[in-house]
Amino acid sequence: MSRRSLLCAALAVALPLAGCTSDPGPEPQPPPAPVSSGAMRLVAFDSCERLSADLKRAAKASVGPYGFPGSAPMPEAMAAGGARTMADSAGAAAPAFSGTNNHEQDADEPDIVKTDGRRIVTVQNGTLRLIDAATQRLIGKLDLGLPLAGDQLDLLLSGNVVLVLASGGTGRYRADDGTPAPVGPQVLSVDISGPPRVISRYKGEGTLVDARLTGSTARVVLKTSPRITFPMNRPDDDDADRISANRAAIDAAPADAWLPAWEITTDGTTSKGTVDCGRVSRPTDYSAASMVSILTFDLTRPALGTGDPVTVVADGDTVYATGDSLYLAGDQRWRLDWFKGRAAAPVRQETDLYRFTTTGNQPPVYAAAGHVPGFLINQYALSEWNGHLRVATTDEAKGQSAVRVLRQDGEKLVQTGEVDGLGKGERIYSVRFIGPRGYVVTFRQTDPLYSLDLSDPAHPRATGELKITGYSAHLQPVGENRLIGVGQEADGNGRIQGTQISLFDVSDPAKPARLAQHKIPAGQSEAEYDPHALLWWPATNLLVVPLTAWPTTDRAMPTGGAVALRVTGSGLEQIGMVDQATVRRSLVVGEVLWTLSDDGLRGSRLSTMERVAWLPNA
């Protein structure tokens, strides 16, 4: 709603018809909030009287014992464990619901499904779907008009605005030379206050690295390469000749070949441009092979602008963020030595790190940079705590792993301490930092779970080690001094045998112990490589893990679904199985467990896993 509309409503309540007969502003008005659940329609207010009446009706329908939703603190019992009671101003308060399984609570991550407790939004195969959680009905469907139906799509949700993120890639093959045409990333702002509709469409270049949402501010990270066409290689050219020809192509490229370009369409009007040179920064050491741009979008304004890009001449493949910091990490192993007479090998076994500070809806501010030996497994290898950054890496040259603690000193990230020599001859498979403690899993034949004391940044140390068969690919906190490990069981020689879910007791830093194990022979779970696939619902100690069990005979077909487990103080109890092929995500709204697959969205009774709803992706 526009500022003028809010003012008009307030005046109409206090002084009816006090000069407000219409709202000529350009923004569309939201529909009056329905008193009962059901599909919503976009209806324009035609007078202040109608506006006042509808807003009063909505206010009375949505007000609760603690005021309007979002205007008062949550009851302590609901706030514990991450249950939410938020709802936007267009309807009644939402029931408790689960969110995305994020690394940090104050930095929401993009995913293929989001909910605010009243509505569930999904995006698959180029189509956005809007579901009313109370009536369990599809109330909106929108073809996003993307060039790649199978492209990776993700969502961020804030109020009545959904930000759709398309990663980009390669599209149809060019007619002239038969090579695939690049398709850049897109960011779409979709209004879901009524039937879903695209408000703005941002088209960029390169690839989408990642994004985060804090409050109503989204920050989107894009990586671009210069627009330079290198000559075709001839069979008789050696490495030196090819390098010489490519250098000539670089010499001939215009300066703006490096500047990321963008195109924005809002309400049928399109504008184009490139990142301004004055907004590009460079570190002391860089390759000029890529740029990373951080875009900032205020989702209280559905129309997208340029994103006020903050651009760095750097490589970036991993994003980690908190509520007030954003880190970019760039794996440098891609830099190979190709000169004649030398074997192609990594020049640098290092990871570059860049820190930005973030405040409100303002663009991020560059703060510091540094680097560490080795490579990260994912964003969980990074953690900011008490003004320090903890980083877990594997160094292939040394054949071991380490955790280092860094602090900002001016514009540098400098090391204050390290724990080296973890998992000699192995590599890291999972990491989790929890306050002053850390946990690292390495694997080759057995799974050492290392427990770390990081309370003293100058003297971090390993305090305990647990060796078991198999490994954990993701570590999930499930209450005080308890960790869940999702990964693969293996025999004594390291041959994997199927999914295993382990419950660890980490109350004694010197003696981490496994309390329980749940095995699925020949199984595999998406949660092993994407933590968003895992649901932990602390209100009922519910753990939901998607599974695919591969056949043990040639004629059998793979079976899919999800296992629902209750985590107790000392064990894992199976509640039931969700029989649904290719479960990708799980979420809770009220007393219903929703599971999303490639075929559709299923609702199950939370206590029994009995099916209560099915919405196919037709």
C-alpha positions as CSV (number, residue, x, y, z in Angstrom):
1,M,0.0,0.0,0.0
2,S,1.3,3.5,-0.8
3,R,2.1,6.1,1.9
4,R,-0.8,8.2,0.5
5,S,-3.2,5.3,0.9
6,L,-2.1,4.7,4.5
7,L,-2.5,8.4,5.3
8,C,-5.9,8.5,3.6
9,A,-7.1,5.5,5.7
10,A,-5.9,7.1,8.9
11,L,-7.7,10.3,8.1
12,A,-10.9,8.5,7.1
13,V,-11.0,6.7,10.5
14,A,-10.5,10.0,12.4
15,L,-12.2,12.4,10.1
16,P,-14.5,10.7,7.6
17,L,-14.2,12.2,4.1
18,A,-11.6,14.7,5.2
19,G,-10.6,15.6,1.7
20,C,-9.8,12.0,0.6
21,T,-12.2,11.1,-2.2
22,S,-9.8,9.0,-4.3
23,D,-6.2,7.9,-4.4
24,P,-4.6,9.0,-7.7
25,G,-1.2,7.4,-6.9
26,P,0.3,5.0,-9.4
27,E,0.5,2.0,-7.0
28,P,-2.2,-0.7,-7.3
29,Q,-4.2,-1.2,-4.1
30,P,-4.3,-4.6,-2.4
31,P,-7.6,-6.4,-2.1
32,P,-9.6,-6.2,1.1
33,A,-8.5,-9.0,3.4
34,P,-10.9,-11.9,3.5
35,V,-12.5,-12.7,6.8
36,S,-12.4,-16.4,6.0
37,S,-9.9,-18.4,4.0
38,G,-10.1,-18.6,0.3
39,A,-8.8,-17.3,-3.0
40,M,-7.8,-13.6,-3.1
41,R,-8.5,-11.1,-5.9
42,L,-6.9,-7.8,-6.8
43,V,-9.5,-5.1,-6.4
44,A,-8.8,-1.4,-6.6
45,F,-10.3,0.9,-3.9
46,D,-12.6,3.4,-5.5
47,S,-13.0,5.8,-2.5
48,C,-11.7,6.6,0.9
49,E,-15.0,5.3,2.4
50,R,-14.4,1.9,0.8
51,L,-10.7,2.0,1.8
52,S,-11.6,2.8,5.4
53,A,-14.3,0.1,5.7
54,D,-12.2,-2.6,4.2
55,L,-9.2,-1.8,6.3
56,K,-11.3,-1.8,9.5
57,R,-12.7,-5.2,8.5
58,A,-9.2,-6.6,7.9
59,A,-7.9,-5.1,11.1
60,K,-10.7,-6.8,13.1
61,A,-10.2,-10.1,11.4
62,S,-6.4,-10.2,12.0
63,V,-5.9,-8.6,15.4
64,G,-4.9,-11.2,18.1
65,P,-4.2,-11.3,21.8
66,Y,-0.8,-9.6,21.3
67,G,-1.8,-7.0,18.8
68,F,-1.4,-7.1,15.1
69,P,0.8,-9.9,13.6
70,G,4.4,-8.8,13.7
71,S,3.8,-5.8,15.9
72,A,4.4,-7.5,19.3
73,P,6.9,-10.1,20.5
74,M,5.9,-13.7,20.1
75,P,4.8,-15.7,23.2
76,E,7.9,-17.3,24.7
77,A,6.6,-20.8,24.1
78,M,6.1,-20.2,20.4
79,A,9.4,-18.4,19.9
80,A,11.4,-21.2,21.3
81,G,12.7,-23.6,18.7
82,G,12.0,-21.4,15.7
83,A,8.2,-21.7,15.4
84,R,6.7,-18.6,13.8
85,T,3.4,-16.7,14.0
86,M,4.0,-14.0,11.4
87,A,1.4,-13.1,8.8
88,D,1.2,-10.1,6.5
89,S,-1.5,-7.5,7.0
90,A,-3.8,-9.0,4.4
91,G,-5.2,-11.7,6.5
92,A,-5.6,-13.5,9.8
93,A,-2.7,-14.5,11.9
94,A,-0.9,-17.6,10.6
95,P,-0.4,-20.8,12.6
96,A,3.1,-21.9,13.6
97,F,5.2,-22.9,10.6
98,S,8.6,-24.0,9.7
99,G,11.0,-22.0,7.5
100,T,13.9,-22.9,5.3
101,N,16.7,-24.9,7.0
102,N,19.2,-21.9,7.0
103,H,22.8,-21.7,8.1
104,E,22.1,-18.5,10.1
105,Q,18.7,-17.5,11.4
106,D,18.9,-13.8,10.4
107,A,19.9,-14.5,6.8
108,D,17.1,-16.4,4.9
109,E,18.4,-18.5,2.0
110,P,16.7,-19.0,-1.4
111,D,14.8,-22.3,-1.8
112,I,12.2,-23.9,-4.1
113,V,9.4,-23.5,-1.5
114,K,8.5,-20.8,1.0
115,T,5.6,-20.2,3.4
116,D,4.3,-17.4,5.7
117,G,1.9,-19.8,7.4
118,R,-1.1,-18.7,5.4
119,R,0.3,-19.3,1.9
120,I,2.8,-21.8,0.4
121,V,4.7,-20.7,-2.6
122,T,6.5,-23.2,-4.8
123,V,8.5,-22.9,-8.1
124,Q,9.3,-25.8,-10.4
125,N,9.8,-26.1,-14.1
126,G,9.3,-22.4,-14.8
127,T,6.0,-22.2,-13.0
128,L,5.1,-20.5,-9.7
129,R,2.3,-21.9,-7.6
130,L,0.4,-20.3,-4.7
131,I,-1.4,-22.6,-2.2
132,D,-3.8,-21.5,0.6
133,A,-2.6,-23.6,3.6
134,A,-5.9,-23.5,5.4
135,T,-8.1,-24.6,2.6
136,Q,-5.3,-26.7,1.0
137,R,-6.2,-25.4,-2.4
138,L,-4.2,-24.0,-5.3
139,I,-5.2,-20.3,-5.5
140,G,-2.7,-19.1,-8.1
141,K,-0.5,-20.3,-10.9
142,L,2.0,-18.3,-13.0
143,D,4.2,-19.2,-16.0
144,L,7.3,-17.1,-15.3
145,G,8.2,-16.8,-19.0
146,L,11.8,-18.0,-18.5
147,P,13.9,-19.3,-21.4
148,L,15.0,-22.4,-19.5
149,A,12.1,-24.4,-18.0
150,G,14.6,-26.8,-16.4
151,D,16.8,-24.0,-15.0
152,Q,17.4,-23.9,-11.3
153,L,14.8,-21.6,-9.7
154,D,14.6,-20.4,-6.1
155,L,12.4,-18.1,-4.0
156,L,12.7,-15.5,-1.3
157,L,9.4,-14.3,0.3
158,S,8.7,-11.0,2.1
159,G,5.1,-10.0,2.8
160,N,3.2,-10.0,-0.6
161,V,6.4,-10.0,-2.7
162,V,8.1,-13.2,-4.0
163,L,11.6,-12.8,-5.4
164,V,12.2,-15.5,-8.0
165,L,15.9,-16.2,-8.8
166,A,16.8,-18.0,-12.0
167,S,20.4,-19.1,-12.1
168,G,21.0,-18.9,-15.9
169,G,23.0,-21.3,-18.0
170,T,22.9,-22.3,-21.7
171,G,19.8,-22.2,-23.9
172,R,19.1,-23.1,-27.4
173,Y,21.9,-23.8,-29.9
174,R,22.9,-21.0,-32.2
175,A,22.0,-21.5,-35.8
176,D,25.3,-20.0,-37.1
177,D,27.9,-22.2,-35.3
178,G,25.9,-24.8,-33.4
179,T,27.2,-23.7,-30.0
180,P,24.8,-23.2,-27.0
181,A,23.8,-19.6,-26.4
182,P,24.3,-18.4,-22.9
183,V,21.3,-17.4,-20.9
184,G,21.9,-14.9,-18.1
185,P,20.4,-15.0,-14.6
186,Q,17.1,-13.3,-13.9
187,V,15.5,-11.8,-10.8
188,L,11.7,-11.5,-10.9
189,S,9.5,-9.6,-8.4
190,V,6.1,-11.3,-8.2
191,D,3.1,-9.8,-6.4
192,I,1.0,-12.4,-4.6
193,S,-1.5,-10.1,-2.9
194,G,-4.0,-11.4,-5.5
195,P,-3.4,-13.6,-8.5
196,P,0.4,-13.9,-8.9
197,R,1.8,-11.4,-11.4
198,V,5.3,-10.3,-12.4
199,I,5.9,-6.6,-11.4
200,S,9.5,-6.3,-12.5
201,R,12.1,-8.5,-14.3
202,Y,15.8,-8.0,-13.9
203,K,18.1,-9.7,-16.5
204,G,21.8,-9.9,-15.8
205,E,24.8,-11.6,-17.2
206,G,26.9,-14.5,-16.1
207,T,25.6,-16.8,-13.3
208,L,23.8,-16.4,-10.1
209,V,26.0,-17.4,-7.1
210,D,23.6,-17.1,-4.3
211,A,21.3,-14.7,-2.4
212,R,20.2,-13.8,1.2
213,L,17.2,-12.0,2.7
214,T,17.4,-10.1,6.0
215,G,14.2,-8.4,7.0
216,S,12.8,-7.1,3.7
217,T,16.1,-6.6,2.0
218,A,17.4,-9.1,-0.5
219,R,21.0,-9.2,-1.6
220,V,21.7,-11.1,-4.8
221,V,25.3,-12.1,-5.9
222,L,26.1,-12.4,-9.6
223,K,29.3,-13.5,-11.2
224,T,30.3,-12.4,-14.7
225,S,33.1,-12.9,-17.1
226,P,34.3,-10.3,-19.6
227,R,32.6,-10.3,-23.0
228,I,35.7,-11.4,-25.0
229,T,35.6,-13.9,-27.9
230,F,38.8,-15.9,-28.0
231,P,40.1,-17.4,-31.3
232,M,39.4,-21.0,-32.2
233,N,42.2,-23.3,-31.5
234,R,44.0,-25.0,-34.4
235,P,45.2,-28.6,-34.0
236,D,48.9,-27.7,-34.6
237,D,49.0,-24.9,-32.1
238,D,50.8,-25.5,-28.8
239,D,50.0,-24.0,-25.5
240,A,52.3,-21.0,-26.0
241,D,50.6,-20.2,-29.4
242,R,47.1,-20.3,-27.9
243,I,48.0,-18.2,-25.0
244,S,49.6,-15.6,-27.3
245,A,46.4,-15.5,-29.5
246,N,44.2,-15.1,-26.4
247,R,46.3,-12.3,-25.1
248,A,45.9,-10.5,-28.4
249,A,42.1,-10.9,-28.1
250,I,42.2,-9.4,-24.6
251,D,44.3,-6.5,-26.0
252,A,41.6,-5.8,-28.6
253,A,38.7,-5.9,-26.2
254,P,37.1,-2.6,-25.2
255,A,37.2,-1.5,-21.6
256,D,33.4,-2.0,-21.1
257,A,33.8,-5.7,-22.0
258,W,34.3,-6.3,-18.3
259,L,31.4,-4.2,-17.0
260,P,28.3,-6.3,-16.1
261,A,25.3,-5.4,-18.2
262,W,21.7,-5.4,-17.0
263,E,18.1,-5.0,-18.4
264,I,15.1,-4.1,-16.3
265,T,11.4,-4.3,-17.4
266,T,8.7,-2.9,-15.2
267,D,5.1,-2.3,-16.3
268,G,6.1,-2.8,-20.0
269,T,9.0,-0.3,-19.8
270,T,12.5,-1.6,-20.3
271,S,15.8,0.2,-19.4
272,K,19.3,-1.0,-20.0
273,G,22.7,-0.2,-18.7
274,T,26.0,-1.4,-17.3
275,V,27.7,-1.2,-13.9
276,D,29.3,2.2,-13.6
277,C,33.1,2.1,-13.5
278,G,33.1,4.1,-10.3
279,R,31.3,1.3,-8.5
280,V,33.9,-1.4,-9.3
281,S,36.6,-2.2,-6.8
282,R,39.7,-4.4,-7.1
283,P,41.8,-6.3,-4.6
284,T,45.6,-6.2,-4.6
285,D,45.8,-9.5,-6.4
286,Y,43.2,-10.5,-9.0
287,S,42.9,-12.4,-12.3
288,A,40.4,-10.1,-14.1
289,A,38.7,-13.3,-15.3
290,S,35.5,-12.5,-13.5
291,M,33.6,-9.9,-11.5
292,V,31.3,-10.4,-8.6
293,S,28.4,-8.0,-8.1
294,I,26.2,-7.7,-5.0
295,L,22.8,-6.3,-5.8
296,T,20.5,-4.9,-3.1
297,F,16.7,-5.0,-3.5
298,D,14.2,-3.5,-1.0
299,L,11.2,-5.8,-1.2
300,T,8.9,-3.2,0.3
301,R,9.2,-1.7,-3.1
302,P,8.0,-4.4,-5.6
303,A,9.5,-2.6,-8.6
304,L,13.1,-3.6,-9.0
305,G,15.8,-1.0,-9.8
306,T,19.4,-1.6,-10.8
307,G,20.1,-3.1,-7.4
308,D,22.8,-0.5,-6.7
309,P,25.5,-3.0,-7.6
310,V,28.7,-3.2,-5.5
311,T,31.2,-4.9,-7.9
312,V,34.6,-6.5,-7.1
313,V,37.1,-7.8,-9.6
314,A,37.3,-11.2,-8.0
315,D,36.2,-14.8,-8.1
316,G,33.3,-15.9,-5.9
317,D,31.7,-19.3,-5.7
318,T,30.4,-19.4,-2.0
319,V,28.3,-16.9,-0.1
320,Y,28.0,-16.9,3.7
321,A,26.0,-14.2,5.5
322,T,24.7,-13.1,8.9
323,G,22.3,-10.3,9.6
324,D,25.1,-7.7,9.3
325,S,27.9,-9.3,7.3
326,L,28.2,-10.9,3.9
327,Y,31.3,-13.0,2.9
328,L,32.3,-14.1,-0.5
329,A,34.7,-17.0,-0.9
330,G,36.6,-17.8,-4.1
331,D,38.3,-21.2,-4.6
332,Q,41.6,-20.5,-6.5
333,R,42.3,-24.1,-7.6
334,W,41.0,-23.2,-11.1
335,R,44.2,-21.2,-11.8
336,L,46.3,-23.7,-13.7
337,D,49.8,-23.6,-15.1
338,W,49.4,-24.4,-18.8
339,F,52.8,-23.3,-20.1
340,K,54.7,-25.7,-22.4
341,G,56.9,-28.1,-20.6
342,R,54.9,-28.0,-17.3
343,A,52.1,-30.2,-16.2
344,A,48.7,-28.5,-15.7
345,A,48.4,-28.1,-12.0
346,P,46.8,-25.6,-9.6
347,V,48.9,-22.5,-9.1
348,R,47.2,-21.7,-5.8
349,Q,45.9,-24.0,-3.2
350,E,44.0,-21.2,-1.5
351,T,40.6,-19.6,-1.0
352,D,40.2,-15.9,-1.2
353,L,37.8,-14.3,1.3
354,Y,36.0,-10.9,1.1
355,R,33.9,-9.4,3.9
356,F,31.2,-6.8,3.4
357,T,29.1,-5.1,6.1
358,T,25.3,-4.9,5.6
359,T,22.9,-2.4,7.2
360,G,19.2,-2.0,6.5
361,N,18.3,-1.7,2.9
362,Q,21.6,0.0,2.0
363,P,24.1,-1.5,-0.4
364,P,26.8,-3.5,1.3
365,V,30.1,-1.8,2.2
366,Y,33.4,-3.5,1.5
367,A,35.2,-4.2,4.8
368,A,38.2,-6.5,4.5
369,A,39.8,-9.3,2.5
370,G,42.2,-12.3,3.2
371,H,42.9,-15.8,2.2
372,V,43.4,-19.2,3.7
373,P,45.2,-22.4,2.4
374,G,42.9,-25.1,0.9
375,F,39.3,-25.2,-0.2
376,L,35.9,-25.0,1.4
377,I,33.3,-27.8,1.1
378,N,30.4,-25.3,1.3
379,Q,29.1,-22.2,3.2
380,Y,29.0,-24.3,6.5
381,A,32.8,-24.2,6.5
382,L,32.4,-20.5,7.4
383,S,31.1,-19.0,10.6
384,E,31.2,-15.6,12.2
385,W,31.2,-15.5,16.0
386,N,32.2,-12.7,18.5
387,G,33.9,-10.7,15.9
388,H,35.9,-13.6,14.4
389,L,35.5,-15.7,11.3
390,R,36.1,-19.5,11.6
391,V,37.1,-21.2,8.4
392,A,37.5,-25.0,7.8
393,T,39.4,-26.1,4.7
394,T,41.1,-29.1,3.2
395,D,44.6,-28.6,1.7
396,E,45.1,-31.2,-1.0
397,A,48.9,-30.5,-1.2
398,K,49.3,-31.3,2.5
399,G,46.7,-34.1,2.5
400,Q,45.0,-32.8,5.6
401,S,42.4,-30.3,6.9
402,A,42.4,-27.4,9.3
403,V,40.2,-24.8,11.0
404,R,41.6,-21.3,11.2
405,V,40.3,-18.3,13.1
406,L,40.5,-14.8,11.5
407,R,39.8,-11.3,12.7
408,Q,39.6,-8.0,10.8
409,D,42.6,-5.7,11.1
410,G,42.0,-2.6,9.1
411,E,41.1,-3.9,5.6
412,K,42.8,-7.3,6.2
413,L,41.4,-10.6,7.5
414,V,44.4,-11.9,9.6
415,Q,44.8,-15.2,11.3
416,T,44.7,-15.4,15.1
417,G,45.0,-19.2,15.5
418,E,44.5,-22.5,13.9
419,V,43.9,-26.2,14.5
420,D,45.8,-28.1,11.8
421,G,46.4,-31.8,11.0
422,L,42.8,-32.9,10.9
423,G,42.0,-36.1,9.0
424,K,45.4,-36.8,7.5
425,G,45.0,-38.4,4.1
426,E,41.3,-37.5,4.1
427,R,39.1,-34.5,3.2
428,I,36.3,-32.7,4.9
429,Y,32.8,-34.0,4.3
430,S,30.9,-31.7,6.7
431,V,31.4,-28.9,9.2
432,R,29.2,-27.2,11.8
433,F,30.1,-24.3,14.1
434,I,27.9,-23.7,17.2
435,G,28.9,-20.8,19.3
436,P,32.4,-21.4,20.7
437,R,32.5,-25.0,19.5
438,G,33.0,-26.6,16.2
439,Y,32.6,-30.1,14.6
440,V,34.4,-31.4,11.5
441,V,33.9,-34.7,9.8
442,T,36.6,-36.1,7.5
443,F,36.5,-39.4,5.6
444,R,38.4,-41.9,3.6
445,Q,37.6,-45.3,5.1
446,T,36.2,-44.3,8.5
447,D,34.5,-41.2,9.8
448,P,36.4,-39.2,12.4
449,L,34.1,-36.6,14.0
450,Y,36.3,-34.0,15.5
451,S,35.2,-31.8,18.4
452,L,36.8,-28.4,18.6
453,D,37.1,-25.7,21.3
454,L,37.1,-22.3,19.6
455,S,36.4,-20.1,22.7
456,D,39.9,-18.6,22.6
457,P,40.5,-17.2,19.1
458,A,44.3,-17.3,19.6
459,H,44.4,-20.9,20.8
460,P,41.7,-23.0,19.2
461,R,42.1,-26.7,19.8
462,A,40.8,-30.2,19.0
463,T,39.3,-31.7,22.2
464,G,37.9,-35.0,21.1
465,E,37.5,-37.5,18.2
466,L,35.0,-40.2,17.4
467,K,35.8,-42.8,14.7
468,I,32.9,-44.7,13.2
469,T,32.3,-46.3,9.8
470,G,30.8,-44.1,7.0
471,Y,30.5,-40.4,7.2
472,S,28.1,-37.5,7.8
473,A,27.6,-35.1,4.9
474,H,25.6,-32.7,6.9
475,L,25.5,-31.9,10.7
476,Q,22.3,-30.5,12.1
477,P,21.9,-29.2,15.7
478,V,18.8,-30.8,17.3
479,G,18.8,-29.3,20.8
480,E,21.5,-28.7,23.4
481,N,24.5,-31.0,23.1
482,R,22.8,-33.1,20.3
483,L,23.8,-33.3,16.6
484,I,22.2,-35.2,13.8
485,G,24.5,-36.5,11.0
486,V,23.0,-37.4,7.6
487,G,25.3,-39.2,5.3
488,Q,26.4,-42.7,4.2
489,E,27.2,-45.9,6.0
490,A,30.3,-47.7,4.8
491,D,32.2,-50.9,5.4
492,G,35.7,-51.1,6.9
493,N,37.2,-50.4,3.4
494,G,35.2,-47.2,2.9
495,R,32.7,-48.7,0.4
496,I,29.4,-46.9,0.9
497,Q,26.3,-49.0,1.7
498,G,23.4,-46.6,2.0
499,T,22.0,-43.7,3.9
500,Q,22.6,-43.4,7.7
501,I,21.1,-40.9,10.1
502,S,23.1,-40.7,13.3
503,L,22.4,-39.0,16.6
504,F,25.5,-37.7,18.4
505,D,25.9,-36.7,22.0
506,V,28.5,-33.8,22.2
507,S,27.9,-32.8,25.8
508,D,31.5,-34.0,26.7
509,P,33.9,-32.2,24.3
510,A,36.5,-34.8,24.9
511,K,34.3,-37.8,24.1
512,P,31.7,-37.2,21.4
513,A,29.5,-40.3,21.2
514,R,26.9,-41.8,18.8
515,L,23.7,-42.6,20.6
516,A,21.6,-44.0,17.8
517,Q,21.7,-44.9,14.1
518,H,19.0,-45.2,11.5
519,K,20.0,-47.0,8.3
520,I,18.4,-47.3,4.9
521,P,20.3,-49.9,2.8
522,A,21.1,-48.6,-0.8
523,G,19.6,-45.3,0.1
524,Q,20.5,-41.8,-0.8
525,S,19.2,-38.4,0.5
526,E,19.2,-35.0,-1.1
527,A,19.9,-33.7,2.4
528,E,23.4,-35.1,2.1
529,Y,24.4,-32.3,-0.3
530,D,21.6,-29.7,0.2
531,P,20.6,-29.0,3.8
532,H,17.5,-27.3,2.6
533,A,16.0,-30.7,2.0
534,L,16.2,-31.5,5.7
535,L,13.4,-30.5,8.1
536,W,14.0,-30.1,11.8
537,W,10.8,-29.1,13.7
538,P,11.8,-28.6,17.4
539,A,8.2,-28.1,18.5
540,T,7.6,-31.8,18.3
541,N,11.3,-33.0,17.9
542,L,10.4,-34.0,14.4
543,L,13.1,-34.8,11.8
544,V,12.1,-35.4,8.2
545,V,14.7,-36.7,5.8
546,P,13.9,-37.3,2.0
547,L,15.1,-40.7,0.7
548,T,15.6,-42.6,-2.5
549,A,16.3,-46.3,-2.1
550,W,18.0,-47.9,-5.1
551,P,17.0,-51.4,-6.2
552,T,19.0,-54.4,-5.1
553,T,17.8,-56.4,-8.1
554,D,18.0,-55.5,-11.8
555,R,14.2,-55.5,-12.3
556,A,13.3,-53.4,-9.3
557,M,12.6,-49.7,-9.5
558,P,14.0,-47.0,-7.2
559,T,11.5,-46.1,-4.4
560,G,11.2,-42.7,-2.9
561,G,9.7,-40.8,0.0
562,A,10.7,-39.4,3.3
563,V,11.3,-40.9,6.7
564,A,9.8,-39.1,9.8
565,L,11.8,-39.6,13.0
566,R,11.3,-38.3,16.5
567,V,14.5,-37.3,18.2
568,T,14.6,-38.2,21.9
569,G,17.3,-37.6,24.4
570,S,18.9,-40.9,23.7
571,G,17.5,-42.2,20.4
572,L,15.7,-42.0,17.1
573,E,12.1,-43.3,16.8
574,Q,10.5,-43.7,13.4
575,I,7.0,-42.1,13.3
576,G,6.3,-43.2,9.8
577,M,7.1,-42.9,6.1
578,V,5.7,-40.5,3.5
579,D,5.1,-42.6,0.4
580,Q,5.8,-40.1,-2.3
581,A,8.3,-40.3,-5.1
582,T,11.2,-37.9,-5.2
583,V,10.5,-35.8,-2.2
584,R,12.5,-32.6,-2.4
585,R,11.4,-30.5,0.6
586,S,9.3,-30.7,3.7
587,L,7.6,-28.0,5.8
588,V,5.2,-27.7,8.7
589,V,2.1,-25.4,8.8
590,G,0.0,-25.9,11.9
591,E,-0.8,-29.6,12.2
592,V,0.1,-30.5,8.6
593,L,3.4,-31.8,7.2
594,W,3.7,-30.7,3.6
595,T,6.1,-32.6,1.3
596,L,7.1,-31.3,-2.1
597,S,8.1,-33.6,-4.9
598,D,8.6,-33.2,-8.7
599,D,5.0,-34.4,-9.1
600,G,3.2,-32.2,-6.6
601,L,2.6,-31.2,-3.0
602,R,1.3,-33.6,-0.4
603,G,-0.2,-32.8,3.0
604,S,0.1,-35.3,5.8
605,R,-1.2,-35.3,9.4
606,L,1.7,-34.3,11.5
607,S,1.1,-37.0,14.2
608,T,0.4,-40.0,12.0
609,M,1.8,-39.2,8.5
610,E,-1.7,-40.0,7.1
611,R,-2.4,-38.2,3.8
612,V,-4.9,-35.3,4.0
613,A,-4.2,-33.4,0.8
614,W,-2.7,-33.8,-2.7
615,L,-2.0,-31.0,-5.1
616,P,-0.5,-32.3,-8.4
617,N,1.9,-30.2,-10.5
618,A,-0.5,-30.4,-13.4
